[in-house]
Amino acid sequence: MPRLKSDDTDQVSNGIDLTSLSFQERLAIGLMRLKAQRRLTNKDLADQLGVSEAYMSQVTRGMRDVKLSTLDKMQREWNVTIEDLFKISESDLARIAAWRARQKKKKIPDELR
């Protein structure tokens, strides 16, 4: 998956390289932020978009690509811009750290835990 072009907004004070995040990962972080702000579940988001909860779960974990038509539906249904869904800010750093920790934990074989 292509990475976003680097600019000054992608460098944050704690040194996390946000340019290393794929579009899928950025969308996952944006959806986590939206869910937290609006106190919604994957089921709530799925119902609003008319998709399955399993599909929404995969999207919010950065495991699934979305169509442009789905992104358009997201921004219309949730009254946000597509840019807002991909934007990463300082306030998202904790979400990124938690998300990366979950990803690393999944990659460790059971016999090594």
Secondary structure, 3 states (H helix, E strand, C coil): CCECCCCHHHECCCCCEHHHCEHHHHHHHHHHHHHHHHCCCHHHHHHHHCCCHHHHHHHHCCCCCCCHHHHHHHHHHHCCCHHHHHCCCHHHHHHHHHHHHHHHHHHCCHHHC
